[in-house]
Amino acid sequence: MQRKFLPAYLTLFFLLISLGGFSCKSASGETVPAGQAQTKESIHNYQERKIQAEKWISENGVFATTAEKKEFDQLKKKESWWGKPQFKKMDQKRKFGNSVIEQRSGRMRLYDHNIFLRGVFAATVEHKEFGSLDSLFKNGIFFDIGSAIIMFEGAPTVRDVYEDPWVMEHLKTVIASDINDKSSRENAYMDRYHDRIKKVPSYRLPFPVVEIPMAIDTPEKFQQLTEKYSLADTPMIFRGANSGPDLYYSAETTQKHLSAMIIAYADRNVLYFFNSLVLFKHKSRNNFQIIGIINPSVGFAHRGEPWVTIPWEDRKLTEAFFPRKDYVVIRPGKQEHAAAQ
């Protein structure tokens, strides 16, 4: 039987694919693997949605209702109190002597976010208009803003997510971040992190760590932080809790921050844990809905450490998350709670 061979150019083509040999330029000009490149169609769709989002925000703001804006503004005003200089000094003196700002969270402090995400990926959190959040955020990216990368073993609450199999098996990756304020050695967290790695290579964190600006307040800043790790349609899960956005950003900067996030991911599903609030943007919408609240008496307690005494192995979704019932409902699922490991 006569053997048939592929033409030489096809053989070379498939060989290059198998070796990962093709790359191209992203919309920003960065070279990325072919699988991550945005198509012309996706870029066109994003540009259309970006224009729509910019127009909507300029006319209506970043929240779905005025009541939600008021709720957000009240929380922001309250939490900003804890970002004042006297509390930075209190934290520095009382607990974290090597820090000035942001390095203020320990293991399990934000574990209610894990409990919520477990519920999401167990298909128990359902949006009344858009369906199960599981289908909207599976294979998404979890990006933590201000991760305390030099505290204890590094990025303690991000480690909690990374080490949680009930969450991680549904995510593409988790990313830690921190500022690098070179005007102050104490706040040059990225430099200090890299110095530690040079001295002790095993200190390198097991997930990506990226440098963030003092304020993430433009769409371009968001995109530069995440484009290396995401496809054009990758769902985005952000967290700004006990860090820069909720404690230290001014009210004006916070509004720019939220607007920039909506515009940067105009054609994607976005979930944002902003302090105790859970903000949600569907890819077809140009604003955030506050779909619920993470229990504020645990991770957002500024006096004492209640998260240390909670039996996390018995923690239920209904204890961790209080849904806004006009937006979401909790459905009975295969997993009412999952043991913390």
N, C-alpha and C positions, 0 to 999 in steps of 0.2 A: 504494500500500500504506500502510495507516494505521500511523503510528509509535506505539510504546508507551513510556511514560515510567514510571520508578520513582516510587513515592509520595515526597513531599517528605521524610518522616522517614527513609526508607531512604537517600535521596540524601545527607542530612546525616550519617547514620551512617557511610557509606563514606567521605565526605569527611574526617570527623574521624579515621578510622583511617589514611587515607593521609597525613595531616598529623601523625600521632603525637599526636593531641589527647586521647587517653584516658589517665588515670592513676588509680592507686588507692593505698590504704594497705597497706604490708607488715605482717607480724605485729608488727613493732616500732613501727608507727605512721608510718614514713617513707614519703613519697610516692615511688612508683617507676613506671616505664612499665608499661602494661598487660601487656606480654609478660613482665615480670619478677615480676609479682604471684604470691603463693602462693594456690592455690585452697583452699577450705575443706577439701577432701579431703586435700590435701598437708599442711595444718596439723594436721589430725586424725591423720594417719599419723605425722607427726613427734612429736606429743605422746605417742602410744602407744609409739613406739620410744624416746623420751627416758626415759620411766618404766622401761622394760625395761632400758635401759643403766645408769641410776642404780642400780637394784636389783642388777644383775649385778656392777657394779664394787664396790659396798659389800660384797658377799659373796665375790667372787673376785679382785678386782684388775683391772689394766688389760692384763695379758698373758695369752696363751693357755695358757702352761705356767709352772711355777715355774722351770724351767731358763732360759727366756727372760727372766724377771724378774731372775734372778741375773746373766745375761749383760749385761743393760742396766745394772743397778746397778754392776757392775764397770767398765764403760766410763764411766759417769757419774762415778764416783769418780776414775778416772784423768784424764779430761778436765778436771774441776773444778780439778785441780792447776794447770793452765795459766791458770786464771782468777784465781789469787791475785794480791794487790797487787804482789809483786815482779816478776811477769811482765807485768803491765800497764805498769809502769814501764820494763821492758826493751824492750817493743814501742814504747813512746812515744819512748824515747831513741834506740833503734837504727834504727827505720825510719820511724815515723809521728809526727813531732814535733808535729803539730797535734792529736793525739788522745790520749785516755786509755783508753777501752774500745771494743770492738766494731769499730773501723775497722781491720781487720787482714787483709783479703783482697784479692788482686790478680787481674788477668785470668788466666783459665785454671786458677786454683787448684782450683776445684771442677768442672772440665770432665768429670770422670768421671760426674757426674750427667747431663750432656748425653749422654754415650755410653750410659748406662743408659736414658735416656728415648728415645733413638733406637732402641735395641733393643726397648723396649716398643712404640713406635708402628710398628715394622716387624713386629710380631706374632711376636717371637722369645722373649718371656718369658711363660711359661704357668704359671698356678697349677693345681695338680693337682685342686683342687676346683671352682674358679670359672672356669677357662678363661683365655683370653688377656687379659693386662692391658691390651692395646690397646683392647679393647671396653669395659673398665671405666673407663678414664681419658681416652678421647678427648673433646675439647671441655671439658676440665677447666680449672681455674684453678691457676696456679703462684704460691704466696705465699711470699716469702722473708722470714724473720724476722731482722731486724738486718742491713741490706744495705750498710752502709758508704757511705751516700749522699753523703758529702762527700769521699770518697777518690778521688784521681785524677780521672777524668772523671765519677765518681759511680756507685755501685752496680756495681762492675766484674763481679762474678760473675753478677749479674742480667742485665747486658748480654750476657754470654756466652749465656744462654738466649734472650734476646730476639732476638739476631742470628743464631741458629741455625735455618735454615729447616726442617731435618729434624725439629725439635721444635715450633717455633712454628706450623706449619701444622696441628698437631693440638690446639693449646690455644686456649681462649677468650681468655685474656689472661695476662700476668705482672704481679705486683705486688711492688714493693719497699717496705720499711718501715724505720723506725728510731725510737729513743726520742727524747724531748725533755725531758731532765732540766733543768728551769729553775734548779735549785739550783747548777748548774755550767755556766758558759758553754761549756766544752769539750765537755760531753755534751749540750748542747741542739742536737742534730743537725738537727732539723726547722727550728728557728729559723735556724740557720746556712745551711741549704739555701735557705730562702726569701729570706734576705738576699742570697745569691749571685744568685738569679734576678732580684731587683730591680735589681742592679747589671749583670748580664749575662744578659738573657732567654734567650739561646741555651743557657745552662747547664741549663735545664729538661729533666728526663729524659723520654725518649720513651714511658714507661709510667707507670702510676699509682704514686704514692708516698704511703704512709699513715703516720700516727703511731701507734705502738704503746705501750702502757703498759710500765712497767718489768718487769712480769710478766703474762703472758697466762694467767691461772689460773682463769677462770670461763667457762662456756659463753657467757654474754652478751658477754664481751669478744671472743671469737672471732667471734660472729655480727655484732657491730657493725663489725668490721673487713672482713668479706667480703660482707655482704648486698647492698651496693650493686652488686656485680659478678657475682652468681651467681643462678641460678634455684634452685628448690626441690630439684632433683635433680642439680645440677652437681657432678661429681667434684672433689675437692680434693686438691691436691698441695702439701704444705708442706715447707719446708726450714729447719732450725735447725742450722746448721753453722758452727763457729768464731764463735759469736755468743752471745746471751744464754742460751737454754735449755741448751745443752750445756756452756758454760763458767762461767756466772755464777749460774744458778738454784741454790738449795739443793736437797737431795734431796727435802725435803717439797714445795717449790714445784714441782719437776719432776713429781712424782706428781699434783699438782693440775692442772698444765698438760696432762698426757696425759689425765687423766680428763675435763677440760673439753673437749678436742678431740673425744673419742669422743662425749660427750653432745651437743655443739653440732652435730655432723654424724652423729647416730645413724642416720639413714636414707640416708646417702650413702657412696660408696666414698671412702676416704681413704688416701693414700700420704704417709708422713712420712720425709724424710731427716733423721734425728736423728744429727748427727755422721756417723760412718761406717756406722751401722745403717740399714737400709731397713725401716721399719715399715709394715704393711699392715692395713687394716680393711675388710672387705667390708660393704656396706650392711646385710646381714642379721645381722652379728655385733656383739658388744658389747665386743670386746677387740682388741688388736693382736697380730699375728704378726710375728716378725722373719724376713722372707723372704730376707734375704741381707745382705751387707756390701759397701759401696763400698771399693775398695782403700785401706786406711788409710795406706799408705806414701807417698801422693802429696798429696792435699789436706789431710791431717790430720797432716802432718809439721810439727813445731813448731821444728825446727832445719834451716835450709837451705830452698831453694825447688826441690824436684825437679820440680814441674810446668812449670818454665821450659824444661827440657831434653827433655821428652817429645815425640816426633814424633806429635802428635795426629792428623795425617792418616792414620796407620797404626794407630791405637789400636783394639783389638777389644773387644767387649763382655766377653769372657771375661777380659780383662786389667783391666777396670774394675770388674767386679761378680762377687762370689763368692756364688752362690746357696745357700740352705739347701735341700738336695735333697729333704727330706721335705715341703716346701711348693711349690717351683717348679722348673721345668726350663727349659733354654735349647734352643729348637727351631731347627733350621737355617732361615734366613730369606733374604729377598731382599737383606738388607743385613747382612753380618757386621760391617762397620765403614763409617763414612761420613767422608769427608774434612772436616776442620775448615776453615772458611772464614775 
